[in-house]
Amino acid sequence: MPKKSLKDTNPYLKDPELGKALLYQSVSSSTAVEGVLTKYPKLSKATIKKLKAAISVNEPSASYE
């Protein structure tokens, strides 16, 4: 049985725009821990809304602004 990638199995990564936003969020927070500041392109309002909804499912009290 061939293995499926995380992109194929994770419902949040199936939407390309949301997947990219989640990747940016992950890289940004990981590099900030190391003291590296990163800049990424601005996200659309719709993508920000999707990102907040995806994050709030797993961490209802988290704030990433």
C-alpha positions, -999 to +999 in steps of 0.1 A: +000+000+000+016+033-011+020+059+016+000+091+013+017+125+019+006+148+047-008+171+021-031+143+009-043+133+043-046+165+062-079+183+055-065+217+063-037+213+036-061+204+008-070+240+002-038+254-014-042+289-001-049+278+034-021+253+033+004+280+023-009+302+051-005+274+076+030+267+064+039+304+067+025+304+102+045+273+112+078+286+097+073+320+112+066+308+147+094+282+146+120+307+134+108+334+159+117+309+187+153+310+173+153+348+172+150+351+134+124+375+120+106+365+088+084+384+064+058+368+042+034+383+017+001+397+030-027+372+031-062+379+018-090+386+043-106+353+033-074+333+039-069+350+073-105+340+082-098+304+072-065+304+090-081+317+122-108+291+119-083+263+114-062+274+144-092+278+167-103+242+161-071+230+178-064+259+202-096+278+211-078+303+233-047+309+211-041+343+195-017+345+166-019+382+158 
